[in-house]
Structures are given as structure tokens and as C-alpha cells.
Amino acid sequence: MTAARVKGAMGPTSFAEMARLSGEFADWHNLLYKATWLTGELNLDAVRHAWRRLCLRHDVMRRSFVSADEAFTSEGMVSEVEFHTADSDAEGIELMGRILGTPFSLDSPGFSRIAVVQRSEHRHLLGIAVDHIISDQISWARIRGDFAEFYNRALVGDTDDVAQENTYQDFAAQQRSRFAGAWGEERRAFWHSYAEEFGMYPPRFQVGAEHRGEPKLRVVTRDLPADAKARVHTFSLEARATPFAVTSASVLAGMREVTGDPLVGISTNQHGRMLPGTSQTVGLFVQTVPLHLGLEVRSPLETVREVFLRTHDVFECSLPLRVAGRYWNEDLMVPDQEPGMYVALNEDLPSSADLPPLTGTEAEYADLDIKGGKRWPETVVVEWNLYETGPRLSAYYNENYFPGAAVEQLLEAAERFALPDGNGTMGRRPASRHPGAAAASFGASR
């Protein structure tokens, strides 16, 4: 790998960067991207100033890699605002999809890009893409917020340089240092014990799955009651736990019911910043971790409580397990095995992660069809979407691998667990089935 031929500083990679650089996610784009139509007065100079200041504030926007062990952080920007024109909205969307959808190369500097496509004097398509190697969802929110702030400041003439904040390079060095001491030893002991109790990561979904041809995506969705969010939150208060513990426990309990296996496990992502001074740091902090139910069958409240306590432990000790295992000479992961069940909880509509409207413009979300997203042919992705309007429970899976009846039974059981009716019995509703679009993916790092 080659670093940019500009002034900068060498430094260590984080373990999450190492996982990506070693090829663990090299087969897919792994992009966070958004595009928004902006109608009104868009100041292109302010866009350029905002992007420049964003890159200067967050050094992860200026990182490239010499090897899996060593990063290079440039002193200056490594990507500029691209400007294009289009004669129609459709042409603008197609062009933006090609600009943002081009995979980032691990051999080149820069893992972010920004583009503006002008349709007319008062209509522009703004798009930003970043690779997960430098960003997770919390980082993405900070990037969006800072970009809007710097744009607004540029409009009033504030275009001076900004101080670098909470550097990712410092975090990577701190992580390596702590990993070599008591902090790392505590995590080694935890994951060694966890693997001894539950087996290596990732856990499987034991429903007699078998490959029957090329992967074919199916999406099954259950519309939830309008008060689903309030009911899940009430359940979590009764259990002295979190809504995530309730929804995760519901899937684990559903797996136990469907498979008859008392020992079941899921995979989920944790976006925490565990080291001092990293709460506002932009970079890759997401880790995928296992979450299991113990052998003993408990009441729903006890099950949620057990999952909550285990969630606290695995989140506190989260590390890229393949990389950490190599350092510890521990077998923590099954080679080339994908997670059997991945669970996510979303309480805000996807539009909440859109690019913010810029001063003087009205924003309209633009849907891009970017090919090459991650597909997990041996994973069922279950999403609890507890929106204030239109809450739903969905599963994305390969119908040429997993038996559909088992997936639908799992969703029904999970809903009954998390949303008991007012009489204390478990409510049932028929599942609504949606075949899904070809552009949908089985999941992504969140």
C-alpha cells in the first residue's frame, strides 16, 4: 500500500482499521453515502470551505495506509469537491451514483468524497460518501453536523482554519498501548471465558439451512401496533434494562422457540467509544459482537435482564475479535463463517441520517441505486424499527438458504415476546410479506 506523497505524520492503525485492511471486508463497498436535492441558493464556495474545514478538524478524513499496521495522516486535504452538471434529474441521479458508488481503494489516499451536480441555477444534488474504514454511524452524524455548521459559518465570512479535535491517530496509539497492558488482559480473559461457555464467534441459526442455488434476497415485514415503541420502553423499565435488551431478548427467545435449542446466540454491532477523550472522535469505532442466552429458560422479565447484563459485558469488552484473537493466540472466531442472525434496533426513520438542509435551501432526499453493497447469504438480518409512525419488524434473508417458514415463525415469536397484549397474553398478527428490491442489502456495519 502506498501513502500520499504530501506532508503528514506516520502512526499506528486501530484494530478496526487492521480488520478492514487485512481483507476482512474487502469484497464489498462498505460505504456510508447520502445524496440530497437542494432547491434554492446554494453557495458553492461555502460548500468548498465547509468540506475543507471538516477535513482539517477530523484527521481520520485525511488518513491513508502504508500497511495494516501503520497509517499515514496528511496535513492537508486528500479530497476536493467535485462539480458536475446534468440536463435532467434522472441524469443527475445516475451521475451521482457513479461518483459516490465507485469503491474506495485501500492502495490510494482518501476514504471520503463529496460531489455537487447542478441541474439549474437553483437546483443542485449534493452527495457525500465515506468508507466504513474511517466512519461509523456516530461519526457520520458528527460529519453531517459539522459540515452544516461550517457551511453556515462560511456564508457569513467565517472561513479561517479550524483546530484539529480528538484525533483518531491519538486514539489508535492509545488503544494499542492499553491493549498491551491490564486493559487488554481483562478483555482477553473475558473473551476466552465467553468462547469456553458459548463457543467461537459467530453463533449459527440452527434451522436446517442449506444452499439451494445463487443467493436470493427476501424481505419479510410485520407491521407493529402504533404504540409499539411505548410498549417496548415500558417493558424495558419493568425489567430495569434498555429497549435494545428487550428487542434482542425477543429474537433470542424466538430462536429458542423455533429451533428447540436452549443455547442460542445473535450478532449485533456496538458503536461505543470506550477510551477517555474519544466521545467526539470521528473514525471507525463499530465492533460486531456476539450475544447469547444461557441454558436456563427464564421468564420474559428475567430473560431481558440477563440479556441486558450480558450486553453490558460484551459492549464494554468489544474489540475486533479476529484481530484480537491473533494477538492473544486464541481461537475466538470460526474461519470464513458468517453470523447466522444479526439484530438491530432503529428508533428513528432512515431520513434522520440524511444530509441536513443548508441555509437558503430546501432539502429532498435522493435515493441512489449503488451496486456492490454487502450481502450476507448465510445471515438473517432482523431489524426492530420502532418509529413513531409506521413501526415494523423486518427480516432480510437468503431464501435459497434459510427456510422461510422458520424466519416468519421467528418474527412472530419475537413480536409476541416484546409486545404482549393488554391482558397479559401474547398478541398475534399475520405477517405482511414484501419481496424487497434488488438494490436492498442483507445488512451493513452500523
C-alpha positions, 0 to 999 in steps of 0.5 A: 500500500502506498501513502500520499506523497504530501506532508503528514505524520506516520502512526499506528492503525486501530484494530478496526482499521487492521480488520478492514485492511487485512481483507476482512471486508474487502469484497464489498463497498462498505460505504456510508453515502447520502445524496440530497436535492437542494432547491434554492441558493446554494453557495458553492464556495461555502460548500468548498470551505465547509468540506475543507474545514471538516477535513482539517478538524477530523484527521481520520478524513485525511488518513491513508495506509502504508500497511495494516499496521501503520497509517499515514495522516496528511496535513492537508486535504486528500479530497476536493469537491467535485462539480458536475452538471446534468440536463435532467434529474434522472441524469443527475441521479445516475451521475451521482451514483457513479461518483459516490458508488465507485469503491474506495481503494485501500492502495490510494489516499482518501476514504471520503468524497463529496460531489455537487451536480447542478441541474439549474441555477437553483437546483443542485444534488449534493452527495457525500460518501465515506468508507466504513474504514474511517466512519461509523454511524456516530461519526457520520452524524458528527460529519453531517453536523459539522459540515452544516455548521461550517457551511453556515459559518462560511456564508457569513465570512467565517472561513479561517482554519479550524483546530484539529479535535480528538484525533483518531491517530491519538486514539489508535496509539492509545488503544494499542498501548492499553491493549498491551497492558491490564486493559487488554488482559481483562478483555482477553480473559473475558473473551476466552471465558465467553468462547469456553461457555458459548463457543467461537464467534459467530453463533449459527441459526440452527434451522436446517439451512442449506444452499439451494442455488445463487443467493436470493434476497427476501424481505419479510415485514410485520407491521407493529401496533402504533404504540409499539415503541411505548410498549417496548420502553415500558417493558424495558423499565419493568425489567430495569434494562434498555429497549435494545435488551428487550428487542434482542431478548425477543429474537433470542427467545424466538430462536429458542422457540423455533429451533428447540435449542436452549443455547442460542446466540445473535450478532449485533454491532456496538458503536461505543467509544470506550477510551477517555477523550474519544466521545467526539472522535470521528473514525471507525469505532463499530465492533460486531459482537456476539450475544447469547442466552444461557441454558436456563429458560427464564421468564420474559422479565428475567430473560431481558435482564440477563440479556441486558447484563450480558450486553453490558459485558460484551459492549464494554469488552468489544474489540475486533475479535479476529484481530484480537484473537491473533494477538492473544493466540486464541481461537475466538472466531470460526474461519470464513463463517458468517453470523447466522442472525444479526439484530438491530434496533432503529428508533428513528426513520432512515431520513434522520441520517440524511444530509441536513438542509443548508441555509437558503435551501430546501432539502429532498432526499435522493435515493441512489441505486449503488451496486456492490453493497454487502450481502450476507447469504448465510445471515438473517438480518432482523431489524426492530424499527420502532418509529413513531409512525409506521413501526415494523419488524423486518427480516432480510434473508437468503431464501435459497438458504434459510427456510422461510417458514422458520424466519416468519415463525421467528418474527412472530415469536419475537413480536409476541415476546416484546409486545404482549397484549393488554391482558397479559397474553401474547398478541398475534398478527399475520405477517405482511410479506414484501419481496424487497428490491434488488438494490436492498442489502442483507445488512451493513456495519452500523 
